């Protein structure tokens, strides 16, 4: 027998509880939007696995990822954000009433921020799961390089990210060992990065190798490599191991609705807008060049702000511009355009001549660019006529 689901209504629903999602929720709550954040497992996301975040502004001595994310969560709750810990099963983001469905509840929203993040691609070797994140296996040199001072680290991979991050690690580590699956001298990185790596005295290469398994007690102490030609097992003592073999964005839920690139990331404009009206993306799930707590926070701030503006404009559009009580005249203008300013008195004269018979509204393209686009008034000045809540002429 199917479960009868509860229906709940929000202004803004944020899917994903990492730094980007939490920031978007903070902005939504502070704007007095009824805001819900849905996270499938752990509030804070991958940031909670970082022992020390040393490059987030405001914490010169560093701060633990879990502690920082708890502060984000506390701030969101302070602004009235609701939290739900549950995986999202189905979404429908294509219409004005957007639905986000969990096991027992259907949440309705005017706007949605997607901040589902993703996860690094894993090797899948025995012992890997025990040493992930703060126990020796890392995925972010920028985050964890400072803790590798004068230590031996291993890098898995040979693409641009692996080689460039490996070079960055040489500024801290005493030795950087790269495990490369290819024959000697061949990497997948660009030529300049390869040349720099080959010249770097702190870098050592183990060609024709893959990870066989990991060893250690509480922390990783040894990566056992396997020679792909001979099958020989090669133990390598290390203090930390970095993976740069790809990243898997958590976007499958949105496929067929939100546009994804060839790798599964969500392309957005600078306003964090996706291809769907009222749907925004923030953080690691977005098509971007850098994935850090600081960049996710920036994305989330923009997404939360733009969601609030979108909801406000929808309200103005439906209740004010598309009013059905009288024929409407909407003047779309730019205050910095001389023609727009010159025509404004004429519009006022029309309103006066038809006093009581029409309703005049003004849309400033500087403040209401999205409203102008919704009206189809791409040029300013423009006049839009409405009747019975519909645009009849421009």
C-alpha positions in Angstrom: 0.0 0.0 0.0 1.6 3.3 -1.0 2.6 5.7 1.7 0.4 8.8 1.9 2.9 11.7 1.8 2.7 14.9 3.8 2.9 18.1 1.7 4.8 21.1 3.2 5.3 24.5 1.6 8.4 26.7 1.7 9.7 29.8 -0.1 13.2 28.3 -0.6 14.5 24.7 -0.4 18.2 24.1 -0.3 19.3 20.6 -1.3 22.7 19.8 0.3 24.2 20.8 3.7 27.8 21.6 2.8 29.3 25.2 3.1 27.6 26.3 -0.1 24.1 25.0 0.9 24.5 26.3 4.5 25.4 29.8 3.2 22.5 29.9 0.8 20.2 28.9 3.6 21.6 31.6 5.9 20.9 34.2 3.2 17.4 32.8 2.7 16.7 32.8 6.4 18.1 36.3 7.0 15.9 37.6 4.1 12.9 36.2 6.1 12.1 33.5 3.5 10.6 30.3 4.9 13.7 28.2 4.2 14.4 24.5 4.4 17.8 22.7 4.1 17.7 19.0 3.2 20.9 17.0 3.8 21.0 13.2 3.3 23.6 12.4 6.0 26.0 14.9 7.6 25.5 18.7 8.0 28.7 20.3 6.7 29.5 17.7 3.9 33.1 16.9 3.1 34.4 19.9 5.0 33.7 18.1 8.2 36.4 15.6 7.4 39.2 18.2 7.3 41.1 18.3 10.5 42.3 21.9 10.0 41.1 24.5 7.5 43.9 27.1 7.4 42.9 29.2 4.4 39.3 30.3 5.3 39.4 34.0 6.1 38.9 35.0 9.7 40.7 32.1 11.3 44.5 32.9 11.2 45.3 29.9 13.4 43.1 27.5 11.4 39.9 25.8 12.5 38.6 22.3 12.4 36.2 21.6 9.5 33.6 20.1 11.9 33.7 23.1 14.2 33.4 25.5 11.3 30.4 23.7 9.9 28.8 23.6 13.3 29.1 27.4 13.4 27.5 27.6 9.9 24.6 25.4 11.1 24.1 27.3 14.3 24.0 30.6 12.3 21.4 29.1 9.9 19.2 28.0 12.7 19.5 31.4 14.3 17.9 32.8 11.2 15.0 30.3 11.4 16.2 27.8 8.8 14.5 24.4 9.1 16.7 21.3 8.7 15.7 17.8 7.4 18.1 14.9 7.4 16.9 12.6 4.6 17.9 11.6 1.1 15.9 13.3 -1.7 14.2 10.7 -3.9 12.6 12.7 -6.7 12.5 16.3 -7.8 10.4 18.3 -10.3 12.1 21.7 -10.8 10.6 22.6 -14.2 7.5 24.6 -13.1 6.8 27.5 -10.9 5.8 25.1 -8.1 9.0 23.1 -7.5 8.7 19.9 -5.6 11.5 18.0 -3.7 10.4 14.6 -2.4 11.8 12.6 0.4 10.6 9.2 1.7 7.6 10.6 3.5 7.2 14.3 2.5 6.8 16.4 -0.6 8.3 19.8 -0.1 6.9 22.6 -2.4 9.2 25.6 -3.1 9.2 28.8 -5.1 13.0 28.5 -5.5 15.5 25.8 -5.1 19.3 25.9 -4.6 21.2 22.8 -5.6 24.3 22.3 -3.4 24.6 18.5 -3.4 28.4 18.7 -3.9 30.0 15.4 -4.9 32.8 13.1 -3.9 36.3 12.4 -5.1 36.8 9.3 -7.3 38.3 6.5 -5.2 40.8 3.8 -6.1 38.8 1.0 -4.5 41.9 -0.8 -3.0 41.8 -2.8 0.2 42.3 -0.6 3.3 41.2 2.6 1.5 38.0 3.1 3.5 39.8 3.0 6.8 42.2 5.8 6.0 40.0 8.3 4.1 40.2 12.0 4.9 41.7 12.7 8.3 43.5 9.4 8.6 45.9 9.7 5.8 44.1 9.8 2.4 43.4 13.3 1.1 41.9 14.9 -2.0 42.9 18.6 -1.6 46.5 19.8 -1.5 45.4 23.4 -0.9 43.6 22.2 2.2 46.1 19.7 3.7 49.5 20.7 2.4 50.5 22.7 5.5 50.1 19.5 7.6 52.7 17.8 5.3 55.7 19.9 6.2 58.9 17.9 6.0 56.9 14.7 5.4 56.8 12.1 2.6 53.6 12.1 0.6 52.3 10.1 -2.4 50.2 11.4 -5.3 48.0 9.1 -7.2 47.3 10.2 -10.8 49.2 11.9 -13.7 46.8 14.4 -15.1 47.0 18.2 -14.9 45.6 18.3 -11.4 47.9 15.5 -10.1 51.0 17.1 -11.5 50.2 20.7 -10.6 49.1 19.8 -7.0 52.1 17.5 -6.7 54.4 20.5 -7.5 52.5 22.6 -5.0 53.1 19.9 -2.3 56.8 20.1 -2.9 56.7 23.6 -1.1 55.9 21.7 2.1 56.8 18.0 1.9 60.3 16.6 1.9 59.4 14.3 -0.9 56.5 13.8 -3.3 56.2 10.4 -4.8 53.9 10.1 -7.8 52.4 6.8 -8.8 51.8 6.8 -12.5 50.1 4.0 -14.4 51.9 4.8 -17.7 55.3 4.0 -19.1 58.3 6.0 -17.9 58.2 9.6 -19.1 54.5 9.6 -20.1 51.9 11.5 -18.1 48.4 12.9 -19.0 49.3 16.4 -17.9 50.1 19.4 -20.1 53.7 19.6 -21.4 54.8 22.5 -19.3 53.6 20.9 -16.0 55.3 17.6 -17.0 58.6 19.4 -17.6 58.4 21.3 -14.3 57.7 18.1 -12.5 60.5 16.2 -14.1 62.9 19.0 -13.1 61.7 19.2 -9.5 64.3 17.5 -7.2 61.7 16.7 -4.5 59.5 14.7 -6.9 60.0 11.0 -7.5 58.1 8.8 -10.0 57.0 5.2 -9.7 56.1 4.4 -13.3 53.8 1.5 -14.4 52.2 1.3 -10.9 48.8 1.2 -9.4 47.7 1.0 -5.7 47.4 -2.6 -4.5 46.4 -1.9 -0.9 47.0 0.4 2.1 48.6 -0.3 5.4 48.8 1.3 8.8 47.3 1.3 12.3 45.3 4.3 13.2 46.8 6.3 10.4 48.1 5.5 7.0 51.8 4.6 7.0 52.4 2.6 3.8 51.0 2.4 0.3 51.7 -0.9 -1.4 52.0 -0.4 -5.2 51.8 -3.0 -7.8 54.0 -3.1 -10.9 51.6 -3.5 -13.9 54.2 -5.3 -15.9 55.6 -7.8 -13.5 52.9 -7.9 -10.7 55.6 -7.2 -8.1 54.3 -5.5 -4.9 56.3 -2.4 -3.8 55.7 -1.1 -0.3 56.3 2.6 0.0 56.3 4.3 3.4 54.4 7.6 3.4 52.9 10.0 5.8 49.9 11.0 3.5 48.5 10.0 0.2 46.7 12.4 -2.2 44.2 11.3 -4.9 43.8 13.3 -8.1 42.0 10.9 -10.3 38.7 12.8 -10.8 35.7 14.0 -8.9 32.1 12.8 -9.2 29.4 15.5 -8.8 26.2 14.4 -7.1 23.8 15.5 -9.9 22.2 12.3 -11.2 19.0 13.3 -9.4 18.6 16.3 -11.7 19.5 14.8 -15.0 16.9 15.5 -17.7 15.8 18.7 -15.9 18.9 20.8 -15.1 21.5 21.1 -17.8 24.7 19.2 -17.0 28.1 19.3 -18.7 29.8 16.2 -20.1 31.3 15.4 -16.6 28.0 15.9 -14.8 28.6 19.4 -13.3 26.0 22.1 -13.5 26.8 25.1 -15.6 25.6 28.5 -14.2 26.1 32.1 -14.9 27.7 34.5 -12.5 24.3 34.7 -10.6 24.4 31.0 -10.0 21.3 30.6 -12.2 20.9 27.3 -14.0 18.9 26.7 -17.2 15.7 26.5 -15.1 14.0 29.6 -13.8 14.2 29.8 -10.0 16.8 27.0 -9.7 20.3 27.9 -8.6 23.5 25.9 -8.0 26.3 26.5 -5.5 29.5 24.9 -4.4 31.3 21.8 -5.7 28.4 20.7 -7.8 28.9 23.7 -10.0 31.1 23.9 -13.1 34.0 25.9 -11.6 37.8 26.0 -11.5 38.3 25.8 -7.7 36.5 23.8 -5.1 37.1 25.2 -1.6 35.1 26.2 1.4 35.7 29.8 0.6 34.5 29.5 -3.0 31.4 27.4 -1.9 30.5 30.2 0.6 30.7 32.8 -2.2 28.5 30.7 -4.5 26.0 30.1 -1.7 25.8 33.8 -0.8 25.1 34.7 -4.5 22.6 31.8 -4.8 20.7 32.7 -1.6 20.6 36.4 -2.6 19.4 35.7 -6.2 16.8 33.2 -4.9 15.4 35.9 -2.6 15.3 38.4 -5.5 13.7 35.9 -7.8 10.9 35.2 -5.3 10.4 38.9 -4.7 10.1 39.5 -8.4 7.7 36.7 -8.9 5.5 38.2 -6.3 5.6 41.7 -8.0 5.1 40.1 -11.4 2.0 38.0 -10.4 0.3 40.4 -8.0 1.2 43.8 -9.4 2.2 43.7 -13.1 -0.2 41.0 -14.1 -3.1 42.3 -12.1 -6.4 41.6 -13.8 -8.6 44.4 -12.4 -7.9 46.9 -15.1 -6.0 47.2 -18.4 -2.3 47.7 -17.5 0.4 49.8 -19.0 4.0 48.8 -17.9 6.8 51.2 -18.7 10.2 49.5 -18.8 13.0 52.0 -18.7 16.6 52.6 -17.7 17.2 55.6 -15.4 20.7 56.1 -17.0 19.3 56.2 -20.5 18.3 59.7 -21.8 15.5 58.4 -24.0 14.0 56.5 -21.1 14.0 59.6 -18.9 12.7 61.9 -21.7 9.7 59.6 -22.3 8.7 59.3 -18.7 6.6 62.5 -18.5 4.6 61.3 -21.6 3.8 58.0 -19.8 2.6 60.0 -16.8 0.4 62.1 -19.2 -1.1 58.9 -20.5 -1.9 57.7 -17.0 -3.5 61.0 -16.2 -5.6 61.1 -19.4 -6.9 57.6 -18.7 -7.3 58.1 -14.9 -9.1 55.3 -13.3 -9.3 53.2 -16.5 -5.7 51.9 -16.6 -3.1 50.9 -14.1 0.4 52.1 -14.7 3.5 50.3 -13.4 7.2 51.2 -13.9 10.0 48.7 -14.2 13.5 50.0 -13.7 15.8 47.7 -15.7 18.7 48.4 -13.3 16.8 47.0 -10.3 14.3 44.7 -12.2 16.3 43.2 -15.0 14.7 39.8 -14.5 11.2 41.4 -14.5 12.0 43.1 -17.8 13.1 39.8 -19.2 10.0 38.1 -18.0 7.9 40.7 -19.7 9.9 40.2 -22.9 10.9 43.8 -22.9 14.6 43.4 -23.9 15.0 47.0 -25.0 14.4 50.2 -23.0 12.4 52.2 -23.2 9.5 49.7 -23.8 5.8 49.8 -23.3 3.9 46.6 -22.4 0.1 46.4 -22.4 -1.8 43.9 -20.3 -5.4 42.9 -20.1 -7.0 40.3 -17.8 -3.6 39.4 -16.4 -2.0 38.7 -19.7 0.4 40.6 -22.0 -1.5 41.6 -25.1 1.0 44.0 -26.8 4.5 45.4 -26.6 
